[in-house]
Structure formats: C-alpha cells, structure tokens
Amino acid sequence: MSVIPNFVYPFKKLTKEKEYLESLKLEAKGNYLFNKFGFWHGGIHFAGKTLSKVQPSDGIRAIADGELVAFRLNNEYEQNDDDKNAKTKEDREKGFYSTNFFLLKHKLVYPKTNELTFFSLYMHTAKKSEYDFNTHKMKKKDTIRSIEKYIDASIGKIKELEKDTKLTLGTLNEYGRYQILQINGENTTGVCTVDKSSVIPIEDALKLKTININTTTSKKIQFPSTSIKIKAGEIIGLVGENNINHGINREVLHLEVFASDIKKISSFIQTAKINYRDNKAENKPKPTQIKIEEEKTLYKTLCECSLKSGANIREGYSNSSSKYENKTSRKGTKLEVDLSQIQEVDGYSRVLITKIDEKEVTNYTVVTSVLENKKTIFNEIEEKSIKQTIALSDIKEEKDSSNERYLLYEKDVNKYIKYKDCEEIHPITFDWANLIDESSEDDISIFSNLHKYLFP
C-alpha cells in the first residue's frame, strides 16, 4: 500500500509557493544552503520582515502527516553569558535565545515496496509560559463542583464562574462533566468539574497535540512515551526568540527537512519516477503540476457551428457596414468561428468568422445569438511551446469531439497544448528537487566547489 502524506506550508496565512519565495527574499541571515557568513545552513529562517508576512501568532503548522519523535521544552529561554554578567539592567535583559524544538518523522511509500523516511525540524520554538492552554470558556454563569459530589446538585458546590471565564479542561466523565485543570490560566486546587452544557470551545485555541499544561519542562531532549500522530496543518507550537548580537525580542523559526542517506533518496526517487510515469491505474495519485517541454505543438480553439436562422454576416464588427453575400446568411449555413474574438457592438455580441461553408474568409462577423450545433475544434498554430511547469490548479482544460484533452497553455490567450504532450508531476517524483553530492560535476556542488563560496 502506498503512503503519501498530505503536505502544507508551515504558516496558515500564506498558501502558495510564490508567496513563500517572495517572503523569504526578505530574510537576511538564515538562508538555505548557506548563511550570510558563507557557512552551511541546512534550513530556512522565518524572522524579521519574513516572519511579519506569515502571522506567526497563529502557530507553526506541521508540513506533512507524521509523528512527533522528540522535542525540548524549557520554562525560560537561555541567555548569553555576556548578557548575564552585564552591569546595567538593560544589558542584562538582552541575549535570550531558545533551544526548544519539535522533531517530526514522516514516511513516503510509493509504490508499496519503495520507502523513504524523512524528518522535519522546527527550532527556536517558544518557552512554555508563552503558550495559552485554555481550550474552553463559560458560556453562562454556573456553579463548579468537587468531583466527589457532582451527582447531587445541592452539595459539592465550590464556587460560581462568570460567563467567558477561560478554562483548561481535562477528560469528560460518564456524567457529562469535564475535569477543570486551569481557571484563567491558574492551576486548580483539588479536583473540580463543570457541566459540558456550560462551556463552549474557544475558536482560536491552538489545540496542541505536542505539549499540554502537564508536559514536564527540561533542558534535556524528551522522547514521547507513546506515539503522537500529527496531521499536516495541525499546530505544533509557537515561534520563540533567538537573539543574535545582543538583540532584543528577535523571534525566529528555523525550519529544515532532511533524510539520513542520499543514496536512499536517489534510489527512492528513481523508482518513484518510473512507477508514477507508467502507472495507468484509476487510483494513481493525482498530479499537482504539469511539466511542458520545449518545441511541442500548440493549438488554438475554434468553434464549428451553423446558423439557426437567417442572419446578416458583415465585414468587421460594425453593425452599419455592408453585409456579405445574402446566400450565405440563410438558416443552416455552416460556419467556423473564433470564440476568443468576440466584441460587444451596440448591445450585440459579434464573433469573428474564419470559415463559411468550409471556405476561409477574413474579417467577417456574425451575432452569437444565431449560432447552434456548436463543436469545439483545435487548429495547429506555428508557435511552439517553451519549457515550463504549471500548477494543475491553475490550468483550464478543454476536450474536442473525440474526447482528446487539451490544456490552456497561456492564461487569457487562446493557446492550448495536448495533455498527452505534457508530463504529470507529483511531489512523490521529486521533480522539484536537485540532488548534489560529492560526485556532482555542477558548479554549485557544496563539496567539490565549496571553497568558491566561503569567506577566507
């Protein structure tokens, strides 16, 4: 069985590749493959102007279906030694940085015997005190009770909570009452409950699976004792601080994706590409992009039709110009028209005619309201395609009378290409990636040519 996880971008506000590329242009320090000092940097940074584009307060999202395998969570940020020993209060408040992180493990299986394990790492995440674990609020004023006395409404009363009081809730018991863990962010003393009819979920709650109010903080790496499954798009955590050069409140997310063995990656890609290309099954993963090669034939759409009533066929688009020969304007006259050449003239839509009774004509038009028996055809044009990759979601598709599929090659222009002349692309084939290793001959090899790009 194939396992192809869902993939999303790490922040909810931006949803397209182009938006992220434009945003990352603004990042001055944490770039992939090298940082500004010329040294290897295995991920990308969201900080400063880049971070402001993505609305980080909404949380960091898991980029793919996976499993939380390790994390670090501290109560407070670390601090640079120079800042700890500073003489002034202002200087002592500088230099905070986060060593917190979340590590997710993901799996690709395609086809069923071809497997690749990879990881996504989210570094410099927030300290625990910055998380709001409130999940519900009181929708009305009501009494909360001790867990031992919740059956009898007349006893066990602890106190009343006002409407909109924020709560962190635990399990729901068999009597329809939630255990209360926190009230307005403060831990409860003893064990108390609230009726489920008295609370409503907080819509913007992070609903974290990675941590909760009971998660132990530690400078050591923690490994979940039970499997924590994470779906693509679920919130992992919040962005934390990583202050360089004694800066203050510099929020940063370092995000990287990696696998352990480039040979395994190469083998997986090769097998996946061959199988995806040759797979003709109906349950084949749907492509996300279409690759168009150079020098492929392009077409324009025309419409074969006939007149459903007598009509004036005129030169040009003007209604006042002389008409064509009267014998061609009778009902049933066969026409070929270019539907991309329609103009509104004096309240009428007039379309350009390319053929009348299979005879080519130039600069004649007819009103669209008299056309019937329409059939789309595709005529070859002299222009050829250039190499490009287009998102499938951005492509318009048409079919001719024989059910041949054509894709709109250029937006808002009547140019099409045959679907069979294109290549279907899915992320599983890794067509979007270049692999560089110690044997690479290209000019950007990070191994054999690294010295060109490093400062002395």
Disulfide bonds with the S-S distance in Angstrom:
none
